[in-house]
Amino acid sequence: MRDQVTLACNDCKRRNYITTKNKRLHPDRVEFKKYCRFCRKHTAHKETR
């Protein structure tokens, strides 16, 4: 079962991306390096609830 999660930038705290994840395989919060158009650089994006 895949659920939608929102990814927020760790620097500016804006929610930039929506992705899906399998909560059974990854029960903890995921973190990706993604491009933030507000910061204009690649930053870490963490899953928000």
C-alpha positions in Angstrom: 0.0 0.0 0.0 1.5 3.3 -1.1 0.6 6.6 0.5 1.2 10.1 -0.6 3.7 12.1 1.4 4.7 15.8 1.2 8.4 16.8 1.2 9.4 20.1 2.7 12.7 22.0 2.4 14.8 21.9 5.5 16.1 25.5 4.9 13.0 27.5 4.0 10.4 24.9 5.3 8.3 25.2 2.1 6.4 22.2 0.9 7.7 21.7 -2.7 7.2 18.1 -3.6 4.6 15.3 -3.3 5.7 11.7 -3.7 4.5 8.2 -2.7 6.1 5.7 -0.4 5.4 2.3 0.9 4.9 2.7 4.7 5.3 -1.0 5.4 8.9 -0.9 4.0 9.8 2.6 5.2 8.0 3.3 8.4 10.3 6.2 9.3 10.3 9.6 7.6 12.1 9.8 4.3 14.6 12.5 3.3 15.8 13.3 -0.2 18.2 15.9 -1.8 15.9 17.9 -4.1 16.1 21.3 -5.9 14.2 24.1 -4.0 13.2 26.8 -6.4 12.7 29.3 -3.5 16.3 28.7 -2.2 17.6 28.3 -5.7 19.8 25.3 -4.7 19.7 21.6 -3.9 18.7 21.1 -0.3 17.5 18.2 1.9 13.8 17.7 1.8 12.1 15.8 4.6 8.7 14.2 4.8 6.1 16.2 6.6 2.8 15.0 8.1 
